[in-house]
Amino acid sequence: MAKVAPVPDPDDLRRRHLLDVALATFLRFGFRKTSMEEVARAAGLSRQGLYLHFATKDDLFAEVVRHGLATALDAAHAELRDVDASLEARLLGAFDAWIGRFVGMTGGDLADLHEAIVQYGPVIAEHEDQFVDAVAGALRASQVAAAYKPAGITARQLADTLAATARGLKHSCRTQPEFRARMAIALRALCMPVRG
């Protein structure tokens, strides 16, 4: 008998939509220039309706950061589990879900946004570590890790290097397609020793 997917909770769906809209708004305008009114308008709520969910902009931003990290990590894990895709395709999908989706979305003051995010450093580092662990696991399960073992390079070191590459590309690429194309080159180079 086939499993029946659980029916999503409408309140949970509304909250996720609200957090997605708030994330896009903070990325577009920065922390200081984003108002609760702007988020409410973008989400199709009244300002009072938004305040029923979040007492302050700081509370909203904290939840947006957590939501953004969790959503990106879930999407990256889903990409890495796709057994029908090649290792390169799975890794590209994972890096695109984790980092690439944010490329080109920022329009606000990045320094302002960075200042606001700094206080979440430990939460961000924890999610980044989970992501890199998942990438290292995918590399270990493939022939790639074995190909680099004679050089004394571990799967975790390869994953750390790929993550650093992706972070650099995030800041040097203007669009998500450009990020994907350049990240694909890095992944092709990484997988070259096991190509037939």
N, CA, C and O of each residue as an XYZ file, in Angstrom:
784
protein
N       0.838     -1.181      0.000
C       0.000      0.000      0.000
C       0.886      1.248      0.000
O       1.828      1.345      0.787
N       0.586      2.185     -0.871
C       1.379      3.408     -0.993
C       1.133      4.332      0.200
O       0.026      4.439      0.726
N       2.218      4.990      0.597
C       2.082      5.954      1.691
C       1.350      7.192      1.201
O       1.564      7.663      0.084
N       0.496      7.697      2.047
C      -0.221      8.923      1.730
C       0.550     10.078      2.367
O       0.848     10.061      3.561
N       0.862     11.071      1.555
C       1.593     12.229      2.070
C       0.699     12.991      3.042
O      -0.494     13.161      2.793
N       1.278     13.448      4.152
C       0.467     14.201      5.103
C      -0.007     15.518      4.493
O       0.698     16.143      3.701
N      -1.192     15.917      4.872
C      -1.744     17.188      4.384
C      -1.031     18.319      5.129
O      -1.019     18.342      6.360
N      -0.431     19.266      4.376
C       0.275     20.362      5.041
C      -0.671     21.217      5.876
O      -1.810     21.471      5.484
N      -0.192     21.647      7.010
C      -0.948     22.522      7.896
C      -1.042     23.906      7.248
O      -0.009     24.501      6.941
N      -2.252     24.433      7.031
C      -2.385     25.747      6.389
C      -1.659     26.862      7.150
O      -1.106     27.773      6.535
N      -1.661     26.791      8.483
C      -0.959     27.805      9.271
C       0.547     27.726      9.026
O       1.227     28.748      8.936
N       1.056     26.498      8.921
C       2.480     26.317      8.655
C       2.832     26.834      7.259
O       3.870     27.471      7.076
N       1.983     26.565      6.287
C       2.213     27.051      4.922
C       2.202     28.578      4.876
O       3.036     29.188      4.207
N       1.262     29.191      5.585
C       1.205     30.662      5.627
C       2.456     31.232      6.280
O       3.017     32.220      5.804
N       2.890     30.610      7.366
C       4.078     31.092      8.074
C       5.319     30.961      7.182
O       6.141     31.876      7.122
N       5.450     29.820      6.489
C       6.596     29.644      5.579
C       6.573     30.683      4.461
O       7.607     31.244      4.099
N       5.384     30.932      3.921
C       5.258     31.953      2.872
C       5.675     33.319      3.421
O       6.416     34.052      2.767
N       5.212     33.653      4.589
C       5.549     34.920      5.226
C       7.069     35.041      5.417
O       7.651     36.091      5.145
N       7.696     33.972      5.881
C       9.142     34.002      6.101
C       9.913     34.085      4.780
O      10.944     34.754      4.707
N       9.422     33.413      3.743
C      10.063     33.516      2.422
C       9.980     34.942      1.891
O      10.955     35.473      1.360
N       8.815     35.551      2.038
C       8.625     36.935      1.588
C       9.507     37.874      2.406
O      10.123     38.786      1.854
N       9.569     37.658      3.703
C      10.404     38.511      4.568
C      11.876     38.360      4.197
O      12.608     39.350      4.166
N      12.317     37.144      3.918
C      13.707     36.919      3.514
C      14.021     37.710      2.246
O      15.032     38.410      2.181
N      13.163     37.598      1.248
C      13.378     38.338     -0.003
C      13.390     39.841      0.239
O      14.160     40.562     -0.397
N      12.559     40.318      1.136
C      12.488     41.749      1.427
C      13.756     42.219      2.141
O      14.305     43.266      1.798
N      14.219     41.462      3.123
C      15.469     41.824      3.803
C      16.644     41.800      2.827
O      17.507     42.676      2.882
N      16.688     40.816      1.940
C      17.774     40.753      0.959
C      17.719     41.932     -0.004
O      18.753     42.452     -0.424
N      16.525     42.339     -0.342
C      16.372     43.437     -1.302
C      16.725     44.792     -0.704
O      17.401     45.596     -1.346
N      16.268     45.055      0.534
C      16.420     46.384      1.111
C      17.469     46.481      2.214
O      17.853     47.585      2.598
N      17.939     45.343      2.730
C      18.826     45.385      3.885
C      18.011     45.393      5.166
O      16.785     45.491      5.127
N      18.689     45.291      6.301
C      17.973     45.202      7.570
C      17.343     46.542      7.954
O      16.147     46.606      8.241
N      18.140     47.605      7.960
C      17.632     48.906      8.437
C      16.498     49.445      7.585
O      15.537     50.005      8.112
N      16.600     49.283      6.278
C      15.597     49.875      5.383
C      14.350     49.013      5.228
O      13.362     49.456      4.642
N      14.383     47.803      5.740
C      13.195     46.955      5.678
C      12.303     47.302      6.854
O      12.727     47.255      8.009
N      11.078     47.646      6.551
C      10.116     47.952      7.614
C       9.115     46.812      7.737
O       8.914     46.028      6.808
N       8.502     46.744      8.895
C       7.451     45.738      9.087
C       6.314     45.998      8.088
O       5.686     45.059      7.599
N       6.061     47.254      7.797
C       5.022     47.615      6.832
C       5.348     47.042      5.447
O       4.471     46.516      4.763
N       6.617     47.151      5.045
C       7.048     46.641      3.739
C       6.878     45.123      3.672
O       6.387     44.595      2.674
N       7.282     44.423      4.734
C       7.140     42.965      4.770
C       5.667     42.584      4.727
O       5.271     41.684      3.987
N       4.858     43.277      5.527
C       3.425     42.980      5.560
C       2.805     43.166      4.174
O       2.040     42.319      3.713
N       3.136     44.275      3.516
C       2.596     44.554      2.183
C       3.012     43.462      1.197
O       2.191     42.971      0.423
N       4.285     43.087      1.231
C       4.789     42.053      0.308
C       4.120     40.703      0.565
O       3.928     39.915     -0.361
N       3.768     40.441      1.820
C       3.138     39.167      2.181
C       1.623     39.193      2.040
O       0.961     38.172      2.226
N       1.073     40.360      1.711
C      -0.377     40.466      1.578
C      -1.095     40.486      2.912
O      -2.226     40.015      3.028
N      -0.426     41.038      3.926
C      -1.009     41.149      5.269
C      -1.116     42.612      5.663
O      -0.485     43.482      5.062
N      -1.915     42.864      6.671
C      -1.875     44.191      7.285
C      -0.680     44.214      8.240
O      -0.193     43.165      8.663
N      -0.222     45.402      8.569
C       0.890     45.497      9.516
C       0.493     44.860     10.853
O       1.300     44.187     11.493
N      -0.746     45.079     11.261
C      -1.227     44.481     12.503
C      -1.217     42.955     12.409
O      -0.905     42.270     13.383
N      -1.556     42.432     11.241
C      -1.526     40.982     11.034
C      -0.124     40.428     11.175
O       0.067     39.346     11.730
N       0.865     41.168     10.674
C       2.253     40.742     10.814
C       2.673     40.762     12.280
O       3.375     39.865     12.746
N       2.237     41.797     13.004
C       2.585     41.885     14.430
C       1.935     40.776     15.265
O       2.395     40.493     16.371
N       0.885     40.153     14.757
C       0.315     38.997     15.454
C       1.283     37.817     15.418
O       1.280     36.973     16.314
N       2.114     37.767     14.370
C       3.098     36.691     14.224
C       4.432     37.029     14.882
O       5.074     36.161     15.473
N       4.847     38.288     14.780
C       6.169     38.710     15.272
C       6.040     40.059     15.968
O       5.539     41.023     15.389
N       6.495     40.115     17.215
C       6.343     41.331     18.009
C       7.243     42.458     17.525
O       6.881     43.630     17.634
N       8.416     42.117     16.990
C       9.369     43.142     16.554
C      10.043     42.718     15.252
O       9.980     41.557     14.848
N      10.680     43.673     14.618
C      11.449     43.374     13.405
C      12.613     42.446     13.751
O      12.958     41.571     12.955
N      13.219     42.621     14.918
C      14.302     41.728     15.330
C      13.818     40.290     15.474
O      14.509     39.354     15.071
N      12.633     40.114     16.048
C      12.056     38.769     16.168
C      11.815     38.155     14.782
O      12.104     36.981     14.550
N      11.288     38.963     13.880
C      11.041     38.497     12.516
C      12.358     38.119     11.846
O      12.454     37.062     11.223
N      13.369     38.970     11.966
C      14.649     38.707     11.311
C      15.287     37.431     11.858
O      15.830     36.634     11.093
N      15.225     37.235     13.164
C      15.793     36.019     13.771
C      15.130     34.781     13.184
O      15.807     33.805     12.859
N      13.823     34.817     13.049
C      13.103     33.664     12.491
C      13.402     33.505     11.004
O      13.474     32.380     10.508
N      13.576     34.613     10.286
C      13.920     34.560      8.865
C      15.275     33.885      8.674
O      15.439     33.061      7.775
N      16.244     34.233      9.517
C      17.572     33.623      9.412
C      17.465     32.117      9.638
O      17.997     31.334      8.851
N      16.785     31.707     10.701
C      16.629     30.279     10.992
C      15.891     29.553      9.862
O      16.287     28.466      9.441
N      14.823     30.168      9.387
C      14.030     29.586      8.310
C      14.856     29.470      7.023
O      14.829     28.433      6.361
N      15.575     30.510      6.677
C      16.397     30.492      5.465
C      17.440     29.396      5.512
O      17.653     28.691      4.525
N      18.094     29.248      6.658
C      19.111     28.202      6.807
C      18.496     26.811      6.733
O      19.003     25.937      6.030
N      17.409     26.611      7.456
C      16.768     25.287      7.483
C      16.224     24.910      6.105
O      16.364     23.767      5.672
N      15.607     25.864      5.422
C      15.048     25.605      4.101
C      16.147     25.252      3.108
O      16.017     24.299      2.339
N      17.235     26.027      3.130
C      18.347     25.771      2.204
C      18.995     24.422      2.498
O      19.334     23.680      1.576
N      19.166     24.103      3.778
C      19.786     22.828      4.146
C      18.902     21.650      3.744
O      19.405     20.646      3.240
N      17.601     21.760      3.959
C      16.672     20.696      3.536
C      16.725     20.490      2.027
O      16.741     19.354      1.551
N      16.753     21.581      1.280
C      16.803     21.482     -0.181
C      18.132     20.870     -0.635
O      18.156     20.070     -1.571
N      19.226     21.236      0.016
C      20.538     20.672     -0.333
C      20.564     19.171     -0.056
O      21.062     18.393     -0.871
N      20.028     18.767      1.094
C      19.975     17.330      1.418
C      19.142     16.574      0.389
O      19.506     15.470     -0.017
N      18.034     17.158     -0.030
C      17.188     16.503     -1.036
C      17.964     16.315     -2.342
O      17.863     15.265     -2.977
N      18.730     17.320     -2.740
C      19.546     17.204     -3.960
C      20.582     16.090     -3.819
O      20.787     15.311     -4.750
N      21.229     16.013     -2.668
C      22.270     14.996     -2.458
C      21.701     13.581     -2.417
O      22.418     12.623     -2.706
N      20.425     13.432     -2.063
C      19.788     12.112     -1.994
C      19.234     11.631     -3.330
O      18.754     10.501     -3.421
N      19.291     12.463     -4.366
C      18.709     12.107     -5.665
C      19.544     11.016     -6.326
O      20.536     11.303     -6.996
N      19.141      9.776     -6.135
C      19.921      8.625     -6.625
C      19.940      8.524     -8.148
O      20.786      7.825     -8.706
N      19.031      9.204     -8.821
C      18.982      9.145    -10.281
C      19.944     10.125    -10.947
O      20.157     10.057    -12.158
N      20.528     11.036    -10.167
C      21.421     12.053    -10.730
C      22.883     11.656    -10.527
O      23.213     10.916     -9.601
N      23.739     12.151    -11.389
C      25.179     11.913    -11.240
C      25.692     12.657    -10.008
O      25.022     13.552     -9.493
N      26.869     12.287     -9.545
C      27.465     12.970     -8.400
C      27.615     14.457     -8.693
O      27.282     15.289     -7.849
N      28.109     14.799     -9.873
C      28.275     16.219    -10.225
C      26.946     16.965    -10.162
O      26.877     18.073     -9.629
N      25.896     16.360    -10.705
C      24.577     17.003    -10.715
C      24.035     17.151     -9.291
O      23.449     18.179     -8.950
N      24.232     16.124     -8.464
C      23.754     16.205     -7.076
C      24.494     17.295     -6.310
O      23.885     18.070     -5.573
N      25.818     17.350     -6.490
C      26.610     18.378     -5.802
C      26.239     19.775     -6.292
O      26.112     20.704     -5.495
N      26.067     19.918     -7.599
C      25.687     21.221     -8.136
C      24.328     21.645     -7.586
O      24.147     22.794     -7.181
N      23.383     20.724     -7.573
C      22.068     21.035     -7.009
C      22.157     21.431     -5.541
O      21.479     22.357     -5.096
N      22.996     20.723     -4.795
C      23.140     21.020     -3.365
C      23.763     22.393     -3.147
O      23.284     23.167     -2.318
N      24.827     22.701     -3.883
C      25.462     24.015     -3.721
C      24.558     25.131     -4.216
O      24.575     26.232     -3.666
N      23.777     24.862     -5.236
C      22.831     25.863     -5.712
C      21.749     26.114     -4.666
O      21.352     27.257     -4.439
N      21.274     25.045     -4.032
C      20.245     25.196     -2.989
C      20.804     25.903     -1.760
O      20.112     26.706     -1.135
N      22.049     25.607     -1.415
C      22.641     26.154     -0.197
C      23.116     27.591     -0.383
O      22.909     28.431      0.493
N      23.751     27.879     -1.519
C      24.358     29.198     -1.713
C      23.838     29.897     -2.967
O      23.522     31.086     -2.928
N      23.748     29.175     -4.062
C      23.415     29.784     -5.345
C      22.092     30.510     -5.379
O      21.953     31.512     -6.080
N      21.125     30.027     -4.642
C      19.791     30.652     -4.692
C      19.794     32.083     -4.184
O      18.863     32.841     -4.454
N      20.851     32.467     -3.437
C      20.928     33.828     -2.910
C      21.684     34.776     -3.837
O      21.670     35.989     -3.629
N      22.347     34.227     -4.861
C      23.140     35.059     -5.764
C      22.210     35.958     -6.577
O      21.237     35.491     -7.168
N      22.517     37.224     -6.598
C      21.738     38.185     -7.357
C      20.477     38.659     -6.672
O      19.755     39.489     -7.226
N      20.188     38.157     -5.480
C      18.972     38.564     -4.775
C      19.166     39.821     -3.948
O      18.196     40.494     -3.601
N      20.409     40.140     -3.630
C      20.642     41.268     -2.736
C      20.629     42.574     -3.512
O      21.261     42.707     -4.560
N      19.901     43.518     -2.976
C      19.837     44.836     -3.590
C      20.063     45.910     -2.549
O      20.296     47.073     -2.879
N      19.994     45.516     -1.302
C      20.146     46.478     -0.215
C      21.586     46.659      0.191
O      22.509     46.229     -0.500
N      21.753     47.293      1.305
C      23.072     47.560      1.861
C      23.618     46.264      2.443
O      23.152     45.806      3.487
N      24.604     45.672      1.773
C      25.143     44.389      2.218
C      25.851     44.498      3.556
O      25.779     43.576      4.367
N      26.533     45.608      3.801
C      27.214     45.788      5.089
C      26.186     45.803      6.212
O      26.401     45.212      7.270
N      25.078     46.476      5.977
C      23.991     46.543      6.957
C      23.435     45.142      7.221
O      23.216     44.765      8.372
N      23.211     44.387      6.170
C      22.678     43.035      6.309
C      23.690     42.145      7.031
O      23.319     41.350      7.895
N      24.956     42.283      6.677
C      26.006     41.497      7.327
C      26.059     41.798      8.819
O      26.187     40.883      9.632
N      25.961     43.073      9.185
C      25.942     43.464     10.610
C      24.797     42.779     11.344
O      24.972     42.285     12.458
N      23.634     42.751     10.721
C      22.465     42.152     11.359
C      22.627     40.644     11.506
O      22.135     40.060     12.472
N      23.313     40.007     10.558
C      23.465     38.553     10.563
C      24.564     38.084     11.511
O      24.526     36.950     11.990
N      25.549     38.951     11.787
C      26.710     38.556     12.588
C      26.311     37.893     13.903
O      26.950     36.930     14.327
N      25.294     38.381     14.533
C      24.885     37.823     15.832
C      24.396     36.377     15.729
O      24.270     35.689     16.741
N      24.121     35.922     14.510
C      23.658     34.548     14.311
C      24.794     33.631     13.871
O      24.551     32.524     13.391
N      26.029     34.086     14.033
C      27.203     33.330     13.616
C      27.199     31.874     14.038
O      27.421     31.001     13.200
N      26.954     31.578     15.318
C      26.962     30.166     15.732
C      25.886     29.317     15.039
O      26.140     28.160     14.704
N      24.708     29.872     14.826
C      23.632     29.135     14.158
C      24.011     28.906     12.690
O      23.799     27.822     12.146
N      24.570     29.934     12.064
C      24.995     29.811     10.668
C      26.113     28.779     10.557
O      26.090     27.930      9.666
N      27.091     28.849     11.459
C      28.218     27.909     11.433
C      27.735     26.473     11.618
O      28.251     25.557     10.977
N      26.757     26.274     12.483
C      26.210     24.925     12.712
C      25.568     24.377     11.437
O      25.789     23.220     11.078
N      24.782     25.198     10.760
C      24.135     24.757      9.518
C      25.176     24.549      8.409
O      25.075     23.597      7.634
N      26.164     25.427      8.333
C      27.229     25.277      7.333
C      27.974     23.967      7.562
O      28.299     23.256      6.611
N      28.241     23.652      8.824
C      28.942     22.408      9.153
C      28.108     21.190      8.745
O      28.645     20.206      8.236
N      26.804     21.261      8.970
C      25.925     20.164      8.567
C      25.920     20.004      7.049
O      25.912     18.887      6.533
N      25.925     21.133      6.342
C      25.955     21.082      4.880
C      27.258     20.450      4.388
O      27.234     19.550      3.549
N      28.392     20.920      4.910
C      29.683     20.404      4.478
C      29.807     18.924      4.836
O      30.375     18.153      4.063
N      29.286     18.513      5.992
C      29.274     17.084      6.355
C      28.500     16.270      5.322
O      28.928     15.182      4.935
N      27.365     16.796      4.879
C      26.553     16.079      3.891
C      27.292     15.963      2.556
O      27.245     14.919      1.905
N      27.971     17.034      2.154
C      28.758     16.987      0.914
C      29.893     15.977      1.061
O      30.141     15.179      0.158
N      30.579     16.016      2.201
C      31.668     15.052      2.445
C      31.133     13.624      2.395
O      31.794     12.731      1.864
N      29.946     13.407      2.943
C      29.334     12.074      2.901
C      29.068     11.620      1.476
O      29.305     10.460      1.138
N      28.577     12.526      0.639
C      28.333     12.180     -0.764
C      29.645     11.858     -1.472
O      29.699     10.947     -2.299
N      30.695     12.598     -1.152
C      31.998     12.337     -1.764
C      32.565     10.991     -1.299
O      33.131     10.238     -2.090
N      32.402     10.702      0.002
C      32.877      9.422      0.552
C      32.165      8.247     -0.099
O      32.773      7.202     -0.332
N      30.900      8.407     -0.389
C      30.106      7.325     -0.976
C      30.397      7.145     -2.464
O      29.932      6.183     -3.076
N      31.146      8.047     -3.033
C      31.491      7.956     -4.459
C      32.943      7.502     -4.598
O      33.631      7.266     -3.605
N      33.387      7.388     -5.820
C      34.780      7.028     -6.082
C      35.713      8.228     -5.954
O      36.934      8.066     -5.954
N      35.154      9.422     -5.847
C      35.975     10.635     -5.810
C      36.890     10.650     -4.597
O      38.081     10.934     -4.727
N      36.357     10.350     -3.420
C      37.192     10.381     -2.209
C      38.364      9.414     -2.330
O      39.483      9.746     -1.940
N      38.117      8.230     -2.863
C      39.190      7.246     -3.028
C      40.256      7.737     -4.010
O      41.439      7.440     -3.842
N      39.841      8.488     -5.032
C      40.805      8.988     -6.021
C      41.770     10.004     -5.414
O      42.910     10.123     -5.864
N      41.323     10.729     -4.406
C      42.168     11.752     -3.789
C      42.919     11.244     -2.552
O      43.812     11.922     -2.044
N      42.558     10.067     -2.079
C      43.180      9.517     -0.874
C      44.701      9.375     -0.995
O      45.397      9.709     -0.036
N      45.262      8.896     -2.123
C      46.720      8.784     -2.244
C      47.445     10.127     -2.073
O      48.612     10.159     -1.683
N      46.756     11.219     -2.363
C      47.353     12.553     -2.203
C      47.199     13.059     -0.765
O      47.650     14.157     -0.439
N      46.556     12.247      0.100
C      46.361     12.642      1.491
C      45.239     13.644      1.688
O      45.200     14.348      2.697
N      44.318     13.714      0.718
C      43.196     14.655      0.794
C      41.944     13.881      1.182
O      41.565     12.917      0.517
N      41.306     14.315      2.267
C      40.109     13.631      2.755
C      38.852     14.175      2.086
O      38.870     15.238      1.465
N      37.771     13.430      2.222
C      36.480     13.874      1.694
C      36.062     15.182      2.363
O      35.501     16.063      1.711
N      36.333     15.308      3.659
C      35.977     16.558      4.359
C      36.785     17.733      3.813
O      36.248     18.831      3.663
N      38.061     17.520      3.515
C      38.872     18.599      2.950
C      38.361     18.997      1.561
O      38.328     20.181      1.226
N      37.970     18.021      0.768
C      37.390     18.321     -0.541
C      36.097     19.119     -0.375
O      35.869     20.095     -1.090
N      35.260     18.704      0.560
C      33.989     19.396      0.800
C      34.231     20.820      1.298
O      33.554     21.751      0.862
N      35.191     20.996      2.205
C      35.528     22.347      2.691
C      36.001     23.236      1.552
O      35.642     24.411      1.479
N      36.811     22.667      0.663
C      37.334     23.427     -0.478
C      36.206     23.820     -1.430
O      36.173     24.946     -1.928
N      35.291     22.901     -1.679
C      34.139     23.216     -2.524
C      33.273     24.301     -1.889
O      32.786     25.194     -2.583
N      33.080     24.225     -0.578
C      32.272     25.236      0.117
C      32.938     26.608      0.024
O      32.262     27.614     -0.192
N      34.252     26.650      0.186
C      34.975     27.919      0.068
C      34.868     28.463     -1.353
O      34.709     29.668     -1.549
N      34.956     27.581     -2.338
C      34.806     27.988     -3.733
C      33.420     28.585     -3.963
O      33.289     29.636     -4.591
N      32.395     27.917     -3.457
C      31.018     28.388     -3.628
C      30.818     29.741     -2.961
O      30.159     30.613     -3.526
N      31.378     29.931     -1.765
C      31.250     31.228     -1.082
C      31.927     32.325     -1.899
O      31.395     33.429     -2.019
N      33.090     32.027     -2.457
C      33.769     33.005     -3.298
C      32.961     33.343     -4.544
O      32.860     34.506     -4.936
N      32.385     32.315     -5.163
C      31.568     32.538     -6.350
C      30.316     33.345     -6.022
O      29.852     34.142     -6.839
N      29.776     33.137     -4.833
C      28.586     33.892     -4.420
C      28.862     35.394     -4.491
O      27.990     36.180     -4.862
N      30.075     35.777     -4.134
C      30.411     37.198     -4.109
C      30.920     37.725     -5.454
O      30.941     38.936     -5.674
N      31.329     36.829     -6.351
C      31.857     37.304     -7.626
C      30.886     37.125     -8.790
O      31.085     37.706     -9.857
N      29.845     36.332     -8.595
C      28.859     36.126     -9.666
C      27.697     37.101     -9.493
O      27.323     37.463     -8.378
N      27.147     37.510    -10.617
C      26.040     38.467    -10.566
C      24.674     37.795    -10.598
O      23.680     38.358    -10.138
N      24.639     36.577    -11.149
C      23.359     35.882    -11.290
C      23.494     34.428    -10.841
O      24.594     33.882    -10.765
N      22.375     33.833    -10.553
C      22.358     32.422    -10.177
C      22.821     31.530    -11.331
O      23.582     30.594    -11.088
N      22.397     31.777    -12.576
C      22.923     30.940    -13.671
C      24.446     31.048    -13.807
O      25.108     30.053    -14.102
N      24.997     32.223    -13.600
C      26.454     32.365    -13.656
C      27.098     31.550    -12.528
O      28.102     30.870    -12.746
N      26.523     31.620    -11.329
C      27.030     30.821    -10.208
C      27.016     29.343    -10.573
O      28.010     28.644    -10.374
N      25.893     28.861    -11.107
C      25.773     27.443    -11.461
C      26.815     27.042    -12.507
O      27.438     25.986    -12.392
N      27.000     27.872    -13.512
C      27.949     27.541    -14.578
C      29.373     27.468    -14.032
O      30.126     26.557    -14.378
N      29.738     28.413    -13.189
C      31.101     28.425    -12.661
C      31.310     27.338    -11.618
O      32.397     26.767    -11.534
N      30.287     27.044    -10.822
C      30.388     25.968     -9.839
C      30.471     24.621    -10.558
O      31.154     23.709    -10.093
N      29.789     24.500    -11.671
C      29.845     23.258    -12.452
C      31.266     22.983    -12.930
O      31.683     21.827    -13.002
N      32.006     24.026    -13.255
C      33.402     23.849    -13.678
C      34.232     23.299    -12.518
O      35.024     22.374    -12.700
N      34.050     23.862    -11.342
C      34.788     23.376    -10.163
C      34.457     21.914     -9.891
O      35.344     21.126     -9.563
N      33.195     21.551    -10.024
C      32.781     20.172     -9.764
C      33.289     19.223    -10.848
O      33.660     18.086    -10.558
N      33.304     19.688    -12.083
C      33.851     18.870    -13.171
C      35.332     18.595    -12.920
O      35.802     17.472    -13.101
N      36.063     19.629    -12.502
C      37.492     19.461    -12.203
C      37.688     18.481    -11.049
O      38.578     17.632    -11.099
N      36.860     18.595    -10.010
C      36.962     17.708     -8.851
C      36.733     16.254     -9.249
O      37.430     15.356     -8.776
N      35.760     16.031    -10.116
C      35.373     14.664    -10.493
C      36.202     14.101    -11.650
O      36.020     12.941    -12.020
N      37.090     14.878    -12.217
C      37.884     14.447    -13.376
C      38.613     13.117    -13.151
O      38.630     12.287    -14.060
N      39.212     12.881    -11.986
C      39.941     11.618    -11.819
C      39.095     10.357    -11.927
O      39.637      9.274    -12.148
N      37.783     10.471    -11.778
C      36.933      9.262    -11.833
C      36.076      9.228    -13.088
O      35.217      8.357    -13.224
N      36.294     10.151    -13.996
C      35.518     10.133    -15.248
C      36.035      9.040    -16.154
O      37.242      8.817    -16.244
N      35.143      8.370    -16.814
C      35.517      7.249    -17.681
C      35.950      7.666    -19.043
O      36.291      6.819    -19.869
